[in-house]
Amino acid sequence: MSFINQWLRSDIQEIQAYHVPKSQNMIKLDAMESPFIVPEDLIEPYLVYLAEAELNRYPDAGAEELQQTLRNLMDIPEDLDILLGNGSDELIQLLALACGTGDTILSVEPSFVMYEMIAKFTRLNYKGVMLDENFEIDLDATLATIEKIQPKLIFISYPNNPTGNAFDRDSIKKIIKASDALVVVDEAYYAYAKDSFLSEVSNYPNMVLLRTVSKIGFAGLRLGLLIGNPETVGHLDKLRLPYNINTLTQASANFLLKEKDRIAANAQVIIEERGRLFKELVAIQALTVYPSDANFLLVKTPDANALFEFLKDNGVLIKNFASHPQLSNCVRVTVSNASENNALLQQLKSFYG
Ligand SMILES: *Cc1c(COP(=O)(O)O)cnc(C)c1O
């Protein structure tokens, strides 16, 4: 037996590593990234701004300026506090670290895979409650499970990844009210959604909101935020590593995220493209397309593996759920700009003839 095999926790040995496929020179529609890059007219002043960053110093530990930038960008009310993470993934991990031995994380299935992975990393239990056939929360089953297993943390992706729908608002409120858990409403896709729980945070002591800049054009910055009541954020902040948001991320965000109007305009382009792509996909007989409030579409196909391989061979990368227990033969495609969406449509039309 190798050293690492006898040294490493057996449950970690059994975990399947989060797989990031090779994507060089491909049209990348697998990870809900934005197609929009730094605008031409900002490149020069951005570089000047970056050059002033003091890389010999540790980052601003509290990242006060960045917090204010995000407050302005997302209209976060003054009575709520912000906890910054190296991506919202880090904040999911931080919330798990706040739990105790034997505690359980609850979410719905299918949803964002990191909730369960991070539960495993941190030696917590995980329970997923199945969504119903319309990918809606099964409220009776969820409330019964909460009652029975008394979870410590509940994650609700709103809208949900990978199904794309935003769950019934009242169901989420009932879950928050019925539970002693901290309920985390994960709004990674807020920019593409019609609704938000931001205005509810101050109403519920046992609720916090997660957001990220990853899905609005800045996945490379690795910057997420938890929005919560000051007392909650104050305690959770003790678990944050002191300089978790690096200087280049802080500087880049402080410069680029001030462009609130352009960021909103880019999101609007994606929302319009989502509508167009949806209609075009519905018109392909072989496909079933699910409605989405996010920057991706879930699509049921006759043979997801075959489609995935065909697209890959033709330079288009999507997410394949062929072997997922509840999403058999489904794929997920990021909504991109018109030219990338057209490239996808052209391949699909040729595949389904
Ligand atoms: C993409 C995604 C995240 C991860 O965001 P990062 O800030 O890039 O870590 C979190 N939650 C959901 C539901 C996501 O889809």
The ligand as a Tripos MOL2 file, in Angstrom:
@<TRIPOS>MOLECULE
LIG
   15    15     1     0     0
SMALL
NO_CHARGES

@<TRIPOS>ATOM
      1 C1        -21.4750   28.5770   -9.5780 C.3       1 LIG1
      2 C2        -22.1550   28.3870   -8.2670 C.ar      1 LIG1
      3 C3        -21.5260   28.7260   -7.0660 C.ar      1 LIG1
      4 C4        -20.0300   28.9190   -6.9930 C.3       1 LIG1
      5 O1        -19.6360   30.1590   -7.1200 O.3       1 LIG1
      6 P1        -18.1170   30.6000   -6.9310 P.3       1 LIG1
      7 O2        -18.2890   31.9480   -6.3560 O.co2     1 LIG1
      8 O3        -17.5280   30.5830   -8.2820 O.co2     1 LIG1
      9 O4        -17.4390   29.6740   -5.9750 O.co2     1 LIG1
     10 C5        -22.2470   28.6840   -5.8850 C.ar      1 LIG1
     11 N1        -23.5260   28.2630   -5.8850 N.ar      1 LIG1
     12 C6        -24.1400   27.8750   -7.0010 C.ar      1 LIG1
     13 C7        -25.5460   27.4070   -6.9440 C.3       1 LIG1
     14 C8        -23.4690   27.9140   -8.2370 C.ar      1 LIG1
     15 O5        -24.0760   27.4840   -9.3420 O.3       1 LIG1
@<TRIPOS>BOND
     1     1     2 1
     2     2     3 ar
     3     2    14 ar
     4     3     4 1
     5     3    10 ar
     6     4     5 1
     7     5     6 1
     8     6     7 2
     9     6     8 1
    10     6     9 1
    11    10    11 ar
    12    11    12 ar
    13    12    13 1
    14    12    14 ar
    15    14    15 1
@<TRIPOS>SUBSTRUCTURE
     1 LIG1         1 GROUP 0 **** ****
